[in-house]
Amino acid sequence: MRQANGHANGHANGHANDHAKSNGAMKSTAQTGGQVAGTDHTRWRMKDDRGTQTWHYLESDEEVKAWPQSTADKWYLGMDTELPDLSPAKTPLQAIHNGLAFYKELQQPVGNWACEYGGPMFLLPGLIVTWYVTETPIPWHHKAEMKRYLFARAHPEDGGWGLHIEGETSVFGTAMNYTALRLLGVDAEDARMQKARATLWKLGGALKAPHWGKFWLAVLGVLDWDVVNPVPPELWLLPNWVPIHPWKWWVHMRTVFIPMGYIYSQRWSYPLNDLTKSLRSELLVQPYESITFIRHRNDISPMDNYHPKSLALRILFWFLVYIWFPYLRPASLKKKAEDHAWWIIQREDANSDFANLGPVNGPLNTLVSYIRQGPESVPFRRHLETLPEFLWIKDEGMLMNGTNGVQNWDTAYTIQAVKHCGLLQDPQYHDMLHRALEFLEDQQIPEECRDQHQTYRQSRKGAWGFSNRRQGYTVSDCTSEGLKAVLTLQTLPEFKALVPDNRLRDAIDILLTMQNKSGGCASYEPTRGSEYLEWLNAAEVFGRIMIEYDYPECTTAVITALHVFQKYDSSYRADEIAAFKARALDYIRAAQQEDGSWYGAWGICFTYAGMFALESLACAGETHANSERMRRACQFFLDRQMEDGGWGETYRSCETGVWCNHAESQVVQTAWVVIAMCHAQYPDKEPLRKALEMVVRRQQSNGEWLQEAIEGVFNKSCMISYPNYKFIFPIMALGMYKERFGDEELF
Ligand code: LAN
């Protein structure tokens, strides 16, 4: 397997033990091959204001003095955390305490855990193009660190970039990141740029980019709009019953489609200047003037073509390009469609306080506000203020996160990890847990969206989202994990009941809306459209994006949340809850594959989904002893256990749907399997002991674990990092093993 970088996931966070003691910036610059001047990493601070996270660079010594760098900041930046060495762990409990001693120091004062959420390599360029075309100045320190990051993440051999940090070089990755570096001021004759360019040319140049790449380059004025397949905003004007109406699409697709449609409809481009003119010759293999752009709409490099466009979509595009736009579309309809798109955008901005659903529609909405209302307008200004919430800095430089953080998700999971260790009532963790509870209380979404139905939004009052309350999107499993975490803590005498019953019930009301006919649950909403909509998937680089699907992960979260709630309050909507659970469990059973496994959509891959599915089955009383399903699932894992006791699969499992062994076992995936087997009440201690021996041997003397391969995924083809998983899941696995087999020495 080729990797985009010398190391799997950067040594993103961690390696306190072998880390240079002094200035993080100097160390990282050396690590990444030098040449790009960085900033002084001792001057970066992360501010967490009720879950709104932003990075600040302190330029004066006074500021530095007044705002000391936290341990968490140092860890994010890959600097020495200076946390002490602890007595070496031999038993699960010792390893848990050591792990928590470190991890607890990473908690933010407001109660949540934070971390880098990088991996995708197509996000930062969208932001940089948006800043460039709106002539937004970029602070020098951001610029410097973004350059460092992009160079650090270039492929060591061919100098290009992939779709994500571990992916193979693609036209999308290379054309976009090359462009981003040029917009950040890097010279075209820089040796690394020459190398990247040669690679891009070998792949056929920017004409071979997928749809989203062509779109951004058209915005920049480097490609002609004719090369971009249509994004017709008038689809929003169709009656709701039409099967392809965008309200039925997966929420990420439709919220990206709205501003893209607006910009496409306007064919808005930045006026040509020397730089963009030069980019035309740098990114294209043939002279710009000689190209008939309209003929290259469907040109795409094989490296980028994960989901080739269907014949139906190509015919639809042909009709739109050659008939609809030139001959049929009345100007009044264009205006109506654009006005409507703008109206929805304004609602999305208002309902998320400009945080926006994600890092793609955030910059796009910014650009629409600029086009529509100008550089001085309030919406545009507000967008500029919130966009930095997507930025993150680490040892390698500055990147754009996949969301505006992981706040609720990692915090809810942390509480549950401690629960599985039986340590919720241990006074040394009281303060940490209390603050985590306070955070979750504060982040439950208190009200419905404005114009909820006209904007096709799912209910959200009582929900938790993945990141923070401001972003404001219900997620089925985030609501479930939030609810479980809250109930787990506040039903203990040591904690106050911060979330009152009516709000717990609101969360249940939300969950009860989330079930599909199949019994399964999807991510943000129940599935709205038919799977045939995948024929309209124009993004090429992603799979299964057009609609919501059933996920064993999300379904399990809901099942277990309902289960926990039933024990707490057996009267509220009891029959509906029971029926929901029964149907959801049937879905989980049906989703098991022949070989005993489940395919994971949000973590890599079978190890991740297996952990959830077995928790569901355990909830229904199935065990290794009484269930053939459980036995098959355990056997699937046993057959794949590695020499050293661990498990490891690569991201190729997600792309191909077939288990792909990693060259090395992975701490996080090993923990997932141990958790799964504990849920199954697997009777034989030995394979699990051996697995945890490996996990504990990899624990550092200060209690932390180091970053290994990337953990998460979305849309089958794009990987994303979950750096806190290396604490949460080993701790949870050690806890569950200890509860089951006792606290004897592991080795
Ligand atoms: C996420 C992150 C969290 C994730 C879980 C909660 C883990 C999952 O169980 C449900 C789905 C969800 C909420 C999820 C959906 C897709 C996201 C938002 C992401 C993987 C993070 C980034 C990704 C988003 C789509 C990235 C932007 C790219 C586009 C193609 C629009």
Residues whose N, C-alpha, C, O or C-beta is under 5 A from the ligand:
A	BS01	LAN	H252 G358 V360 G402 F466 V475 D477 S523 E553 W602 V713 F714
